[in-house]
Amino acid sequence: MTRPLARVAIPGVPSRQGVTCPYCFASVAPQRILFRCRGQAGRRQGCIPVLDERLAAYTGSTAGASLPPVFAASGRKGRADCPACGVPTGNRACPECHNPLPSAYCDSPGRIVALVGAKNAGKSTYIAVLLHELMNRVGTELDASLVACDDRTIERYKRDFARPLLEERRLLPTTPSAATGPREPLVYLLTRTRRGRFSRPRNDSLALVLFDTAGEDLRSREATDLHLRYLEAADAIIFLVDPLELPGARAGVRDAVPGPRAPGDGGEPLDVIARVTEALRLRHGTRPGEPLPVPAAVALTKIDVLRPGLLRQSALHRSRSGQGVLDLDDRDAVHEQVRALLHDWQAGQLDTYLGQQYADHALFGLSSLGGVPEEGRVGAGGVRPYRAEDPLLWLLYRFGMLDGLRPGGA
């Protein structure tokens, strides 16, 4: 007789105190959040725009920095009256960089997920595909909606991710270095409807900030300082590792990868992970040898190239069940499969290091495109992601927003 699914509870990662600005990553106490006047519109009275020098300094340009002024107020109900014109406003701003703080972000327990990896790991492609999956197939499975928290996120996702990759089927360019100017994070509100057996449905919301960094920004200790603040602010890390940068893996798929391979430039995967770990230790104040409390998801990308060489019974040949929960038996099987591959490829030191440095880490195998690109474009089969959502689903489980079940009832 088949045993029923067993629900597994896990302590969630504690929510941060206060609000972390998703743009400059400053930690802000709720009472310090500023308000911005709504300004004049039609017949409505209000303050005229003035140059916001702090916002201009952050963006490096005066374009778009002429706005109604900011002011301090208690704003207990998320609204305050402008002291200059008396017009009520709910527009909030960071006191450090004066970027807007979306109401949905301020009112929900925000989580910052840092996405890091060496050059060639496919960070931008992964972001494009992950968000598209959450807005469509995976969102439907989870009974969840994913909504951008600001216009800049909407525009950047369309311009830099969705249009070139999903509509025009062009491969995305390598993430530019932070030295070329600040990049905008993508800020979303993920809302799930949770339906209990004996209780009324409830909505759980989580503000999700995705910020990717170029490989060369993590190549040296000096360059890492450019992104130190956002790494310190991260509630979770997704490390992307290109398995074709691991000599043991590439040796087995030499014929499946067309053309010569350019050097990674962003550093060895273990070097990148070690530098991020150093930054996280600064935030948490942990002693050497004390595991970090930040969940770390480590994913081998481009797994489609490796799958033909794996045994048919390999966990990486199976798709998820798609039941709107995290199948913990499947999660364990994939973790052990990837762990075994790392050791087979003489990259076991990566697994050893993660176990030493993080209290909770998980290994994944995924493919953003589902096939090998052809001359700078997506393959003939189109974008066919494989298990791209797995790292985020595991993090949602760790954040207490997704149930974990064991089909075997153990």
C-alpha positions, 0 to 999 in steps of 0.5 A: 500500500502506498504511504501518504505524503509526509509533510516536513516542517523546517525552521524558516530563515529569520526575517531581517529587522528593518528594511534593506534598500534594494538599490544601495543595500543600506539597512534602514530602520522603518522610522528613518524611511523618507517620503517624497511629495507627489508633486503637481499634477493637473489641477492638483497642488504640490511641490515643483520638481527640484534636482535631487543631488543624492539620487543624481550621485547614486545614478551618476547622472542628473537625468531623471533626478529632478523630482519633488522633494523628500521629507521625514515623517512618522508615516505610521500608516504608510502615508504622510502629509508634505510639510511644504504643500500639505498634499498627502503621499505614500511615496517612500524613499531610501534616506541614503540614496533617495531611490524609491522604496516600493510600498510592497517592498516596505510592507513585506519581509524583503529577501535579497538573493545574491546571484554570483558566478564566474564569467560564462556561468550564464547569470543573465540568461538564468535570471531571464528564464527564472523570472519567466518561469515564475510568471508563467508555468511555475507561478501557476503550479505554486498558485503564486503571482510575481509582480515588479515593484517599480517601473525600472524593474519592468523596463530593465527586464523587458529591455535587457532580458525578455526581449532579446532572449525570449522574443528575438532568441538572441543570446544575452551579452556578458554581464558588464563590470560594475566599474562601468556604472551601477546596475539596477537590481530587479525587485519583485513581490512574490505572493502565494495563496496558501490553502489549509485543509481546515483554515481559510486561504491566506496570502503570503508575500515575499519581496524578492531582490535579484542582483547579479554581479560580473565575474570580473567583479569578484576576481580580486579582493580589490574588485570585490569591494565594489559589491561588498555592500550587496553581498553583506546584505544577502539573505541567500546566495545562488552560486552558478557554476559552469561545469565546462570550466571544470576540467574533469567535466569538459573532458567527457563532453569535448565533442558535444561543445562546438568550437574553442572555449574562451577562458572564464576570466572570472576566476575558478568557481571555488575562488569566487565562492571563497571571496563571497564567503569572506564578504558574508562573514563580515556581515554576520561576524562569524568566527573562522570555522563557524558555519554561516547561517545564510542558505547557499544554493550551488547550481551546475548550469548547462546540465543539458550538455552533461545529461547524455553521459549520465546513467538513465536512472540518474536523478538529473534525468528526471523532471520535478513532480510539479505538485506545488511543494518541494519533494525532499526525496527528489531534492536529496537525490539531485544533491547526491548526484551532483555531489558525486559528479563533482568528486568524479571530476576531481572538483570535490574540494568545492563540496568540501568547502561548502560543507565547512563554511555553510550551515545549509547548502544544496547542490543543483543541476539545471539548464536555462536554455535546454540545448546548445546555442547556435552561432550566438542564438538560441537553438532551433528548439527554442528556450526549453528550461530544465529545472531552472526553478529548483534553487529558488524553490529550495530557498522558498522552502528555507524561507518558510513559504513552501512546504516540503514533503517526502512521498515515502512518508519518512 
